[in-house]
Amino acid sequence: MFPSEKIHLNLPNSDICYFPNFFKEAEANTYYKRLLETTKWQQDNITLFGKTHPQPRLTALFANNDKPYSYSNITMTPSAFTDALLEIKNRIETKTDVVFTTCLANLYRNGQDSNGWHSDNEKALGINPVIASVTFGEARHFHLKHKKDKTLRQKVLLENGSLLLMQGETQHHWLHQIAKTKRQIQPRINLTFRVIK
């Protein structure tokens, strides 16, 4: 097992840890290539403030069951975990002692692909959900802001091979996003493992 540095984000009403080198670079690059080539990526339409437009990233849903996952008026039906996803999932589960049922995969193709402010607080995730977020490919900034205290903000650069773990009451008190950037950047694959109750 590759020893990974652990950085605890000291933010109120939260439990967030960042492991910058959870996967070695060569291993992360291999997973990136496998996932990019073998995943059936889809682009759903999203409705915000009464307007419908293509979601600014590609997604895919995987699970060890047939439970759909709904967010932002989108309902996705899962495929079975691939061998690569099972390997990644097992590694995370060994670290976290959490058995994840579901993975929402995101492909950010360039700097214009993004994910707006939100919390992973869907009813299906239960109270105090554990979200394990893995990054392969281009590093992107992960923004956090407190729901009530607008002065509380944090920015973390999610690097290739990193793991971000959000648990406890984080989703009840914090919003997060991946913002657009005008920089010319390469694609990023983000795997968000979760437990559907």
C-alpha positions as protocol buffer text, in pm:
chain_id: "A"
residue {
  index: 1
  type: MET
  ca { x: 0 y: 0 z: 0 }
}
residue {
  index: 2
  type: PHE
  ca { x: 137 y: 339 z: -104 }
}
residue {
  index: 3
  type: PRO
  ca { x: 161 y: 565 z: 204 }
}
residue {
  index: 4
  type: SER
  ca { x: -55 y: 872 z: 155 }
}
residue {
  index: 5
  type: GLU
  ca { x: -24 y: 1209 z: 325 }
}
residue {
  index: 6
  type: LYS
  ca { x: -345 y: 1319 z: 498 }
}
residue {
  index: 7
  type: ILE
  ca { x: -449 y: 1684 z: 518 }
}
residue {
  index: 8
  type: HIS
  ca { x: -744 y: 1764 z: 741 }
}
residue {
  index: 9
  type: LEU
  ca { x: -935 y: 2077 z: 639 }
}
residue {
  index: 10
  type: ASN
  ca { x: -996 y: 2260 z: 964 }
}
residue {
  index: 11
  type: LEU
  ca { x: -1341 y: 2398 z: 877 }
}
residue {
  index: 12
  type: PRO
  ca { x: -1633 y: 2432 z: 1122 }
}
residue {
  index: 13
  type: ASN
  ca { x: -1940 y: 2205 z: 1081 }
}
residue {
  index: 14
  type: SER
  ca { x: -1742 y: 1967 z: 860 }
}
residue {
  index: 15
  type: ASP
  ca { x: -1518 y: 1662 z: 840 }
}
residue {
  index: 16
  type: ILE
  ca { x: -1310 y: 1687 z: 522 }
}
residue {
  index: 17
  type: CYS
  ca { x: -977 y: 1515 z: 456 }
}
residue {
  index: 18
  type: TYR
  ca { x: -753 y: 1539 z: 150 }
}
residue {
  index: 19
  type: PHE
  ca { x: -506 y: 1270 z: 46 }
}
residue {
  index: 20
  type: PRO
  ca { x: -295 y: 1425 z: -235 }
}
residue {
  index: 21
  type: ASN
  ca { x: -107 y: 1108 z: -336 }
}
residue {
  index: 22
  type: PHE
  ca { x: -363 y: 838 z: -276 }
}
residue {
  index: 23
  type: PHE
  ca { x: -266 y: 677 z: -608 }
}
residue {
  index: 24
  type: LYS
  ca { x: 88 y: 692 z: -747 }
}
residue {
  index: 25
  type: GLU
  ca { x: 115 y: 907 z: -1060 }
}
residue {
  index: 26
  type: ALA
  ca { x: 180 y: 617 z: -1299 }
}
residue {
  index: 27
  type: GLU
  ca { x: -112 y: 423 z: -1151 }
}
residue {
  index: 28
  type: ALA
  ca { x: -340 y: 729 z: -1169 }
}
residue {
  index: 29
  type: ASN
  ca { x: -247 y: 784 z: -1535 }
}
residue {
  index: 30
  type: THR
  ca { x: -328 y: 420 z: -1615 }
}
residue {
  index: 31
  type: TYR
  ca { x: -669 y: 444 z: -1446 }
}
residue {
  index: 32
  type: TYR
  ca { x: -738 y: 771 z: -1627 }
}
residue {
  index: 33
  type: LYS
  ca { x: -675 y: 606 z: -1965 }
}
residue {
  index: 34
  type: ARG
  ca { x: -880 y: 296 z: -1879 }
}
residue {
  index: 35
  type: LEU
  ca { x: -1176 y: 497 z: -1753 }
}
residue {
  index: 36
  type: LEU
  ca { x: -1168 y: 744 z: -2040 }
}
residue {
  index: 37
  type: GLU
  ca { x: -1173 y: 468 z: -2300 }
}
residue {
  index: 38
  type: THR
  ca { x: -1413 y: 218 z: -2141 }
}
residue {
  index: 39
  type: THR
  ca { x: -1682 y: 437 z: -1980 }
}
residue {
  index: 40
  type: LYS
  ca { x: -2007 y: 503 z: -2168 }
}
residue {
  index: 41
  type: TRP
  ca { x: -2019 y: 875 z: -2097 }
}
residue {
  index: 42
  type: GLN
  ca { x: -2350 y: 1058 z: -2137 }
}
residue {
  index: 43
  type: GLN
  ca { x: -2460 y: 1421 z: -2139 }
}
residue {
  index: 44
  type: ASP
  ca { x: -2794 y: 1487 z: -1972 }
}
residue {
  index: 45
  type: ASN
  ca { x: -3000 y: 1802 z: -1988 }
}
residue {
  index: 46
  type: ILE
  ca { x: -3025 y: 1997 z: -1663 }
}
residue {
  index: 47
  type: THR
  ca { x: -3300 y: 2242 z: -1568 }
}
residue {
  index: 48
  type: LEU
  ca { x: -3203 y: 2540 z: -1354 }
}
residue {
  index: 49
  type: PHE
  ca { x: -3427 y: 2838 z: -1283 }
}
residue {
  index: 50
  type: GLY
  ca { x: -3677 y: 2719 z: -1545 }
}
residue {
  index: 51
  type: LYS
  ca { x: -3418 y: 2692 z: -1825 }
}
residue {
  index: 52
  type: THR
  ca { x: -3301 y: 2361 z: -1970 }
}
residue {
  index: 53
  type: HIS
  ca { x: -2953 y: 2321 z: -2115 }
}
residue {
  index: 54
  type: PRO
  ca { x: -2692 y: 2046 z: -2160 }
}
residue {
  index: 55
  type: GLN
  ca { x: -2511 y: 1963 z: -1837 }
}
residue {
  index: 56
  type: PRO
  ca { x: -2158 y: 2114 z: -1864 }
}
residue {
  index: 57
  type: ARG
  ca { x: -1979 y: 1781 z: -1821 }
}
residue {
  index: 58
  type: LEU
  ca { x: -2028 y: 1413 z: -1909 }
}
residue {
  index: 59
  type: THR
  ca { x: -2139 y: 1157 z: -1651 }
}
residue {
  index: 60
  type: ALA
  ca { x: -2190 y: 785 z: -1589 }
}
residue {
  index: 61
  type: LEU
  ca { x: -2340 y: 598 z: -1294 }
}
residue {
  index: 62
  type: PHE
  ca { x: -2222 y: 264 z: -1154 }
}
residue {
  index: 63
  type: ALA
  ca { x: -2350 y: 56 z: -863 }
}
residue {
  index: 64
  type: ASN
  ca { x: -2356 y: -289 z: -706 }
}
residue {
  index: 65
  type: ASN
  ca { x: -2737 y: -273 z: -723 }
}
residue {
  index: 66
  type: ASP
  ca { x: -3002 y: -140 z: -961 }
}
residue {
  index: 67
  type: LYS
  ca { x: -3103 y: 163 z: -754 }
}
residue {
  index: 68
  type: PRO
  ca { x: -3129 y: 481 z: -963 }
}
residue {
  index: 69
  type: TYR
  ca { x: -2977 y: 807 z: -843 }
}
residue {
  index: 70
  type: SER
  ca { x: -3153 y: 1142 z: -883 }
}
residue {
  index: 71
  type: TYR
  ca { x: -3014 y: 1496 z: -855 }
}
residue {
  index: 72
  type: SER
  ca { x: -3109 y: 1830 z: -1016 }
}
residue {
  index: 73
  type: ASN
  ca { x: -3415 y: 1670 z: -1185 }
}
residue {
  index: 74
  type: ILE
  ca { x: -3190 y: 1409 z: -1350 }
}
residue {
  index: 75
  type: THR
  ca { x: -3246 y: 1040 z: -1277 }
}
residue {
  index: 76
  type: MET
  ca { x: -2966 y: 802 z: -1374 }
}
residue {
  index: 77
  type: THR
  ca { x: -2978 y: 422 z: -1391 }
}
residue {
  index: 78
  type: PRO
  ca { x: -2654 y: 249 z: -1293 }
}
residue {
  index: 79
  type: SER
  ca { x: -2436 y: 5 z: -1483 }
}
residue {
  index: 80
  type: ALA
  ca { x: -2238 y: -265 z: -1302 }
}
residue {
  index: 81
  type: PHE
  ca { x: -1899 y: -167 z: -1161 }
}
residue {
  index: 82
  type: THR
  ca { x: -1613 y: -230 z: -1405 }
}
residue {
  index: 83
  type: ASP
  ca { x: -1295 y: -408 z: -1296 }
}
residue {
  index: 84
  type: ALA
  ca { x: -1109 y: -76 z: -1278 }
}
residue {
  index: 85
  type: LEU
  ca { x: -1380 y: 82 z: -1062 }
}
residue {
  index: 86
  type: LEU
  ca { x: -1387 y: -220 z: -831 }
}
residue {
  index: 87
  type: GLU
  ca { x: -1009 y: -194 z: -782 }
}
residue {
  index: 88
  type: ILE
  ca { x: -1037 y: 178 z: -699 }
}
residue {
  index: 89
  type: LYS
  ca { x: -1342 y: 121 z: -476 }
}
residue {
  index: 90
  type: ASN
  ca { x: -1167 y: -154 z: -280 }
}
residue {
  index: 91
  type: ARG
  ca { x: -864 y: 70 z: -220 }
}
residue {
  index: 92
  type: ILE
  ca { x: -1085 y: 351 z: -86 }
}
residue {
  index: 93
  type: GLU
  ca { x: -1291 y: 113 z: 128 }
}
residue {
  index: 94
  type: THR
  ca { x: -974 y: -23 z: 289 }
}
residue {
  index: 95
  type: LYS
  ca { x: -880 y: 334 z: 386 }
}
residue {
  index: 96
  type: THR
  ca { x: -1225 y: 450 z: 500 }
}
residue {
  index: 97
  type: ASP
  ca { x: -1395 y: 138 z: 641 }
}
residue {
  index: 98
  type: VAL
  ca { x: -1703 y: 236 z: 438 }
}
residue {
  index: 99
  type: VAL
  ca { x: -1864 y: 2 z: 182 }
}
residue {
  index: 100
  type: PHE
  ca { x: -1976 y: 218 z: -110 }
}
residue {
  index: 101
  type: THR
  ca { x: -2272 y: 106 z: -322 }
}
residue {
  index: 102
  type: THR
  ca { x: -2259 y: 365 z: -597 }
}
residue {
  index: 103
  type: CYS
  ca { x: -2021 y: 576 z: -804 }
}
residue {
  index: 104
  type: LEU
  ca { x: -2114 y: 887 z: -1002 }
}
residue {
  index: 105
  type: ALA
  ca { x: -1836 y: 944 z: -1255 }
}
residue {
  index: 106
  type: ASN
  ca { x: -1780 y: 1289 z: -1408 }
}
residue {
  index: 107
  type: LEU
  ca { x: -1572 y: 1380 z: -1712 }
}
residue {
  index: 108
  type: TYR
  ca { x: -1468 y: 1744 z: -1729 }
}
residue {
  index: 109
  type: ARG
  ca { x: -1353 y: 1770 z: -2090 }
}
residue {
  index: 110
  type: ASN
  ca { x: -1196 y: 2118 z: -2062 }
}
residue {
  index: 111
  type: GLY
  ca { x: -1200 y: 2433 z: -1853 }
}
residue {
  index: 112
  type: GLN
  ca { x: -1553 y: 2519 z: -1963 }
}
residue {
  index: 113
  type: ASP
  ca { x: -1692 y: 2200 z: -1809 }
}
residue {
  index: 114
  type: SER
  ca { x: -1799 y: 2266 z: -1451 }
}
residue {
  index: 115
  type: ASN
  ca { x: -2027 y: 2176 z: -1162 }
}
residue {
  index: 116
  type: GLY
  ca { x: -2218 y: 2460 z: -992 }
}
residue {
  index: 117
  type: TRP
  ca { x: -2264 y: 2520 z: -620 }
}
residue {
  index: 118
  type: HIS
  ca { x: -2442 y: 2227 z: -453 }
}
residue {
  index: 119
  type: SER
  ca { x: -2443 y: 1986 z: -161 }
}
residue {
  index: 120
  type: ASP
  ca { x: -2457 y: 1609 z: -189 }
}
residue {
  index: 121
  type: ASN
  ca { x: -2761 y: 1601 z: 37 }
}
residue {
  index: 122
  type: GLU
  ca { x: -3012 y: 1397 z: -164 }
}
residue {
  index: 123
  type: LYS
  ca { x: -3254 y: 1199 z: 51 }
}
residue {
  index: 124
  type: ALA
  ca { x: -3121 y: 868 z: -88 }
}
residue {
  index: 125
  type: LEU
  ca { x: -2779 y: 940 z: 67 }
}
residue {
  index: 126
  type: GLY
  ca { x: -2919 y: 956 z: 422 }
}
residue {
  index: 127
  type: ILE
  ca { x: -2802 y: 1174 z: 709 }
}
residue {
  index: 128
  type: ASN
  ca { x: -2430 y: 1264 z: 727 }
}
residue {
  index: 129
  type: PRO
  ca { x: -2335 y: 1090 z: 400 }
}
residue {
  index: 130
  type: VAL
  ca { x: -1977 y: 985 z: 325 }
}
residue {
  index: 131
  type: ILE
  ca { x: -1857 y: 1104 z: -18 }
}
residue {
  index: 132
  type: ALA
  ca { x: -1520 y: 983 z: -149 }
}
residue {
  index: 133
  type: SER
  ca { x: -1402 y: 1186 z: -448 }
}
residue {
  index: 134
  type: VAL
  ca { x: -1108 y: 1066 z: -662 }
}
residue {
  index: 135
  type: THR
  ca { x: -937 y: 1274 z: -932 }
}
residue {
  index: 136
  type: PHE
  ca { x: -756 y: 1134 z: -1237 }
}
residue {
  index: 137
  type: GLY
  ca { x: -610 y: 1363 z: -1502 }
}
residue {
  index: 138
  type: GLU
  ca { x: -597 y: 1744 z: -1488 }
}
residue {
  index: 139
  type: ALA
  ca { x: -598 y: 1910 z: -1146 }
}
residue {
  index: 140
  type: ARG
  ca { x: -899 y: 2134 z: -1078 }
}
residue {
  index: 141
  type: HIS
  ca { x: -981 y: 2371 z: -793 }
}
residue {
  index: 142
  type: PHE
  ca { x: -1254 y: 2254 z: -557 }
}
residue {
  index: 143
  type: HIS
  ca { x: -1435 y: 2547 z: -394 }
}
residue {
  index: 144
  type: LEU
  ca { x: -1619 y: 2526 z: -62 }
}
residue {
  index: 145
  type: LYS
  ca { x: -1843 y: 2785 z: 104 }
}
residue {
  index: 146
  type: HIS
  ca { x: -2047 y: 2771 z: 423 }
}
residue {
  index: 147
  type: LYS
  ca { x: -2425 y: 2791 z: 377 }
}
residue {
  index: 148
  type: LYS
  ca { x: -2482 y: 3046 z: 655 }
}
residue {
  index: 149
  type: ASP
  ca { x: -2149 y: 3219 z: 723 }
}
residue {
  index: 150
  type: LYS
  ca { x: -2052 y: 3366 z: 384 }
}
residue {
  index: 151
  type: THR
  ca { x: -1706 y: 3460 z: 517 }
}
residue {
  index: 152
  type: LEU
  ca { x: -1617 y: 3090 z: 546 }
}
residue {
  index: 153
  type: ARG
  ca { x: -1464 y: 2979 z: 215 }
}
residue {
  index: 154
  type: GLN
  ca { x: -1193 y: 2733 z: 116 }
}
residue {
  index: 155
  type: LYS
  ca { x: -1024 y: 2628 z: -208 }
}
residue {
  index: 156
  type: VAL
  ca { x: -842 y: 2297 z: -259 }
}
residue {
  index: 157
  type: LEU
  ca { x: -650 y: 2192 z: -570 }
}
residue {
  index: 158
  type: LEU
  ca { x: -759 y: 1834 z: -643 }
}
residue {
  index: 159
  type: GLU
  ca { x: -456 y: 1673 z: -803 }
}
residue {
  index: 160
  type: ASN
  ca { x: -412 y: 1366 z: -1022 }
}
residue {
  index: 161
  type: GLY
  ca { x: -439 y: 1054 z: -803 }
}
residue {
  index: 162
  type: SER
  ca { x: -586 y: 1239 z: -505 }
}
residue {
  index: 163
  type: LEU
  ca { x: -872 y: 1145 z: -275 }
}
residue {
  index: 164
  type: LEU
  ca { x: -1103 y: 1395 z: -105 }
}
residue {
  index: 165
  type: LEU
  ca { x: -1318 y: 1251 z: 174 }
}
residue {
  index: 166
  type: MET
  ca { x: -1624 y: 1442 z: 295 }
}
residue {
  index: 167
  type: GLN
  ca { x: -1820 y: 1302 z: 588 }
}
residue {
  index: 168
  type: GLY
  ca { x: -2000 y: 1396 z: 911 }
}
residue {
  index: 169
  type: GLU
  ca { x: -2225 y: 1700 z: 882 }
}
residue {
  index: 170
  type: THR
  ca { x: -2033 y: 1853 z: 590 }
}
residue {
  index: 171
  type: GLN
  ca { x: -2318 y: 1830 z: 336 }
}
residue {
  index: 172
  type: HIS
  ca { x: -2566 y: 1994 z: 575 }
}
residue {
  index: 173
  type: HIS
  ca { x: -2352 y: 2306 z: 621 }
}
residue {
  index: 174
  type: TRP
  ca { x: -2132 y: 2343 z: 312 }
}
residue {
  index: 175
  type: LEU
  ca { x: -2173 y: 2392 z: -63 }
}
residue {
  index: 176
  type: HIS
  ca { x: -1905 y: 2294 z: -314 }
}
residue {
  index: 177
  type: GLN
  ca { x: -1834 y: 2348 z: -683 }
}
residue {
  index: 178
  type: ILE
  ca { x: -1587 y: 2299 z: -968 }
}
residue {
  index: 179
  type: ALA
  ca { x: -1579 y: 2639 z: -1138 }
}
residue {
  index: 180
  type: LYS
  ca { x: -1512 y: 2711 z: -1504 }
}
residue {
  index: 181
  type: THR
  ca { x: -1165 y: 2833 z: -1599 }
}
residue {
  index: 182
  type: LYS
  ca { x: -1042 y: 3014 z: -1911 }
}
residue {
  index: 183
  type: ARG
  ca { x: -709 y: 2831 z: -1890 }
}
residue {
  index: 184
  type: GLN
  ca { x: -635 y: 2572 z: -2157 }
}
residue {
  index: 185
  type: ILE
  ca { x: -643 y: 2248 z: -1960 }
}
residue {
  index: 186
  type: GLN
  ca { x: -663 y: 1876 z: -2020 }
}
residue {
  index: 187
  type: PRO
  ca { x: -963 y: 1657 z: -1921 }
}
residue {
  index: 188
  type: ARG
  ca { x: -1028 y: 1546 z: -1564 }
}
residue {
  index: 189
  type: ILE
  ca { x: -1211 y: 1233 z: -1452 }
}
residue {
  index: 190
  type: ASN
  ca { x: -1375 y: 1255 z: -1111 }
}
residue {
  index: 191
  type: LEU
  ca { x: -1518 y: 949 z: -937 }
}
residue {
  index: 192
  type: THR
  ca { x: -1755 y: 1023 z: -648 }
}
residue {
  index: 193
  type: PHE
  ca { x: -1827 y: 713 z: -441 }
}
residue {
  index: 194
  type: ARG
  ca { x: -2131 y: 721 z: -216 }
}
residue {
  index: 195
  type: VAL
  ca { x: -2376 y: 498 z: -27 }
}
residue {
  index: 196
  type: ILE
  ca { x: -2734 y: 486 z: -154 }
}
residue {
  index: 197
  type: LYS
  ca { x: -2954 y: 386 z: 140 }
}
